[in-house]
Amino acid sequence: MGKCQLIHNNEFHLIGKPEIHKAVAKLVESLNLAAGSTDGFDVYKVVEAYFVDLDKRHEINCLLGISEDCQYLGAQEQLEEVIKDV
């Protein structure tokens, strides 16, 4: 992705894992953390999953009480809808 190009919520999957890891490294440094991943803690995996995996983002949003677009359907929900329609 270009530096001047804004990325919208329907385009998060376009961000490459190396870009995500580079940004998380800056976050870790800014917060003066000794590491971004240690036993039981991996901010790299959390941020990567949130940006790349729609189902995991949905799960995280549910845990945090973040409302989503009512048109969201994760892979499992899509499968259930297809089975229901058959």
C-alpha positions in Angstrom: 0.0 0.0 0.0 1.2 3.5 -0.8 2.1 5.9 2.0 -0.5 8.5 0.9 -3.3 6.0 0.3 -5.8 5.6 3.2 -7.0 2.1 4.0 -10.6 1.7 5.0 -12.1 -1.1 7.1 -13.1 -3.2 4.1 -9.4 -3.1 2.9 -7.6 -4.2 6.1 -6.7 -7.5 4.4 -4.6 -5.6 1.9 -2.1 -4.7 4.6 0.8 -7.1 4.4 2.0 -9.0 7.5 5.5 -7.3 7.3 3.8 -3.9 7.4 1.7 -4.9 10.4 4.8 -6.3 12.3 6.7 -3.1 11.5 3.9 -0.9 12.9 3.6 -3.1 16.0 7.3 -2.9 16.6 6.9 0.9 16.6 4.1 0.6 19.1 6.2 -1.7 21.4 9.0 0.8 21.2 6.7 3.8 21.9 5.3 2.1 25.0 8.8 1.2 26.2 7.9 -2.4 26.3 10.8 -4.9 26.8 9.1 -7.1 24.1 6.0 -7.4 22.1 5.8 -11.1 22.6 6.6 -13.1 25.7 4.9 -15.9 27.6 1.2 -15.5 27.3 1.5 -12.2 25.5 1.9 -11.5 21.8 0.7 -8.2 20.5 2.1 -9.0 17.1 -0.3 -12.0 16.7 -3.2 -10.1 18.1 -2.8 -7.1 15.7 -2.1 -9.4 12.8 -5.2 -11.5 13.5 -7.3 -8.4 13.9 -6.3 -7.1 10.5 -6.0 -10.3 8.5 -8.6 -12.7 9.9 -12.2 -11.5 9.6 -13.6 -14.2 11.9 -11.0 -13.4 14.6 -11.8 -9.7 14.3 -15.4 -10.5 14.8 -14.6 -12.6 17.9 -12.4 -9.8 19.4 -15.1 -7.2 18.7 -17.7 -9.3 20.4 -15.4 -9.7 23.5 -14.8 -6.0 23.6 -18.4 -5.0 22.9 -17.6 -3.3 19.6 -20.6 -3.1 17.4 -20.1 -4.1 13.7 -21.9 -3.5 10.5 -25.1 -5.6 10.5 -24.1 -7.0 7.1 -21.0 -8.7 8.6 -21.1 -12.4 8.1 -18.0 -14.5 9.0 -17.1 -17.7 7.3 -19.0 -19.8 9.8 -22.1 -17.6 9.6 -21.9 -17.7 5.8 -21.8 -21.5 5.8 -24.8 -21.7 8.2 -26.8 -19.3 5.9 -26.0 -21.5 2.8 -26.9 -24.7 4.6 -30.1 -23.1 5.9 -31.1 -22.0 2.3 -30.5 -25.4 0.8 
